[in-house]
């Protein structure tokens, strides 16, 4: 697991605790929480490289596209089994 993913998990856990938000996905960009979604959707609303962390420790990264038009898809970066 790379440092960027580890940092995203850490800040997402803190966000969940501070905001009392146990569900959904915490959105992380450059090591900072900037948003939350109830489900993994709408990659075109995020720039490529955003990490989305779920409550079970799964992490997805927005990929493809560009900063102006948004990402093309979500790609699994770290599954709950550590894959």
Secondary structure, DSSP 8 states (H G I E B T S, - for coil): --HHHHHHHHHHHHHHHHHT--SSEEEEETTEEEEEESSS--GGGS-TT-EEEETTS-EEEEESSBTTTB-SEEEEEE-TT--
